[in-house]
Amino acid sequence: MASPSLPPLAVIAGPTASGKSAFALRMAETRRGVIINADASQCYRDLCVLSARPSPAETARAPHRLYGFLAAEAPLGA
């Protein structure tokens, strides 16, 4: 029995303010992809400005996951 093929996965990494988010957004738009966050500070609801969380306009352009799902006092571990 053949297994279904999985969609390709791209991991984008780099230093702060190097254009990762803009690149990920362009890539998600052209490939109909989803942006999945792995930045610990962006997981917290109350750190919108400090963590450079995507704007409503950006989230309308492509689905974004794992942004702002934790309360400030919630622990986060790997």
C-alpha positions in Angstrom: 0.0 0.0 0.0 1.5 3.4 -1.0 1.7 6.0 1.6 0.5 9.5 0.8 3.3 12.0 0.1 3.8 14.7 2.6 4.0 18.4 1.7 7.5 19.9 1.6 8.8 21.5 4.8 10.9 24.6 4.7 12.8 25.7 7.9 13.8 29.4 7.9 16.4 30.5 10.4 18.6 33.4 10.9 19.5 36.4 13.1 17.0 38.9 14.4 15.8 41.5 11.8 17.2 39.6 8.9 14.0 39.3 6.9 12.9 35.8 7.9 9.2 36.8 8.4 8.9 38.6 5.1 10.5 35.7 3.3 8.3 33.2 5.1 5.2 35.2 4.1 6.1 35.4 0.5 6.9 31.7 0.4 3.7 30.8 2.1 1.7 32.9 -0.3 3.3 31.4 -3.5 3.1 27.8 -2.2 -0.2 28.1 -0.4 1.6 27.2 2.8 1.2 27.8 6.5 3.7 29.7 8.7 4.4 27.8 12.0 6.1 29.9 14.7 9.0 28.6 16.7 10.0 31.9 18.4 9.4 31.5 22.1 8.7 35.1 22.7 6.0 35.2 20.0 4.1 32.4 21.8 3.0 34.7 24.5 -0.2 36.7 24.1 0.9 39.8 25.9 4.1 40.4 23.9 2.7 41.5 20.6 4.9 44.6 20.0 8.0 43.3 21.8 8.1 40.2 19.7 7.3 41.6 16.3 4.2 39.4 16.0 2.6 39.5 12.5 0.0 42.2 11.8 -3.7 41.4 11.0 -2.9 42.3 7.4 0.0 39.7 7.3 -2.1 37.0 9.0 -4.8 37.6 6.3 -2.3 36.9 3.6 -1.3 33.4 4.9 -2.3 31.2 7.9 0.0 31.7 10.9 0.1 29.1 13.8 1.5 29.1 17.3 1.4 32.9 17.8 0.1 34.3 21.1 -1.4 31.1 22.5 0.2 31.3 26.0 -0.6 33.7 28.9 2.4 35.7 30.2 2.7 33.7 33.3 2.6 30.3 31.6 5.9 28.4 31.4 7.2 27.3 28.0 9.8 24.5 27.7 11.3 22.6 24.8 
